[in-house]
Amino acid sequence: MSGMTHFQAFLLLLSIIVLVATPWRRLHPFLAIVAVACAFGLTAGFSVAFLGKAFGSGFSQSIASPGLAIVAAGLVAGLADSTG
């Protein structure tokens, strides 16, 4: 019998929260995704130090590829434009 595990259900709930909170609270999608990833990691039993290391290594690997660097530049430009 296959079913949804508790972690999958929790991830689904957090994903719905991101989809609702982003336009409702006018929260930037990147910040919402980071908050959900941290909440899910802490719920899964990861330490805060491990989460920080995972984010750091993930960003450094992402920035190394040129396509994601362009996306990151677009994100920064969008944030700069929205702040005036």
Secondary structure, DSSP 8 states (H G I E B T S, - for coil): -----HHHHHHHHHHHHHHHHHHHTT--HHHHHHHHHHHHHHHTT--HHHHHHHHHHHHHHHHHSHHHHHHHHHHHHHHHHHH-
